[in-house]
Amino acid sequence: AIAWVTADPASALPGALILGSAGVPLAVLFAIAGRLKIEPSWPALVGGATIGVGIAIASHAVVFIFAYTFFLGFAEAGSSLLEALRIDPRLTTVLGSPWTILLLVELVVVAPLTEEIGKALGAGLARPSDRVHAFMAGAAAGVGFAIVENALYATGALWASYPWEALLIGRMLGGAIHPLASGIVFVAWWQYRNGASARSYVRNFAIGTGVHALWNGALVALTVSATAFEIEATAADATVASLAYAGAFGAIATAALWIVTSNVADGRDEVPEMMALDGRVVAGWTVLAASLLLPVAVLIVAFPGFRSGG
């Protein structure tokens, strides 16, 4: 699908759009099912695609109306603060916009919370009998949600004459995000309902939504930077920066998903303590920290003004 939309986007509709939206999430689902040695949870997948998406759309609409009314009055004050901090004026203009504030609130705060709750409700359709099936239900709900979301984003970009090919490729590269986040959240809920502590549930809910928020926040940061520095950068530069980060983060999320799935399959804590002095944990955090330098390096190369402040 990636090769198709890259080499010949004119012929890629609607085949590659559908394949790209559904193919990677389904591949992730089958990989999880194979590691757990159980069948994919199709009721949970349908629940994530319907209940999860429905709750997300409804909540976004309500929060958008509230946030627009609330934050609009703070736009001028926000711009003054950014100017006082001597931030590049191009960034000041973009970051001081109420639309940018709304984007950050919607994607970094509202989306992770409401979407994870919606996906968990959808996963409940599977009625899992044990921890392994609970994780499968959560991951399957995330896959169903991702398929619909990918298709909606790509179709919306196509309708708006935005480079839908790049957007779809980016979402394919992040194919492990939704199953990872919703799998952690739902298995934590199942364990809480079956006697686990509230502290454990809160911790894993925060981890699941945090993964989702980090992914959304990183893409928002790249979008804002590309918008602010569009004078020095071409659309291709912004696309390369976005896809480079999506690829790096997607690879880390895929590895994390495999580790969590393996832990569930082997009866261990699905999210081990991250502060443990274990060589693999230290190595994993080192790779994660190093990957966060990638978007900064790409931005500096793509946008010369970023380094000099204009």
Steps between C-alpha positions, in 0.01 A plus 500: 500500500782741587676426171175542310405840640858624470575387146165556334249687721278581203404134462493425871139603562307343654697176521813617681300728727291206620798263513715750684224586749418140588798287397759606757263501802374153402857376462571625853186322625603168346851535645353553848264203457791281390712596801210443740403178318131592488256617233458874431205655682266607221221631730753731666626614161146592397447670836810713460399596146146599604465579870855632530479721193149621591602609850813668368310701239230608746745602771726690260206706380395597853852578618581695185207736559597551865871538431445745216288722724737471794838537331412765245529770766850388595653517153631858536642432847668187369664691216632765744653232720672333207635833380634575849685168489666615176380203299541522125217728375385240250444251781336772709244559226413134468509410870299808593217399270188368677481235228841366601392493864184316401704251299725431798208463741306275266779266394727490804243508783148425379573238234709262716251508788174473308627261235649259753174500698301446181724217384478334842119508481521347153736230627242408761290338227746210503423412865849356562531215747866544592789746483633376165162538330456839668821626344394360165164677529664833578750468215226393257288800598803719431540340158134557411527861611822550304351364177210745509715791616761438230232492230333817632827692521614392153162571343483839670848588377406394150187714510701800628767457228760421768770240417293206619771257392747634757236511770400140437862381493560673835199329652614164364839551663324557833283190465596365845391809696126432540529125576779567752313777682158334507643157583672639810195704604244222461701223664556738793123554523434125482750433779349776715155345454650169614670614816810697399577822684370836389859627504601242239203596282577871520866437418427293190221731385747788523760300305254408224364852459853639532622296203206633299561859614873484422429380146240772439714767663805418291304527176341827614846641578624412153190650339538824694872523416435434132231768494716754680804452278327446168691795354829309515355154446316335218207264543740215434723609791207497740388162370846349546520634857159363590556159345847467653360551846196280433733222388727529805215521748308227320797262524531564874125452549511173306782370719312610813183328378690176442655514847166569667328224299776254590468590868125436489552170316758385757296607804722790603405859578405648165676829583808428717644766724688735270749600771632148551877478457476252217734523203221462246294774666796738506573422136137556407487840672830595332357420156182693582694806619724488192200476268362824641804677356399395150223755442721778639782406262264480205344836586842666519602357164167570331446844652825703515318785676420271793864506612564872447163630619434663163 
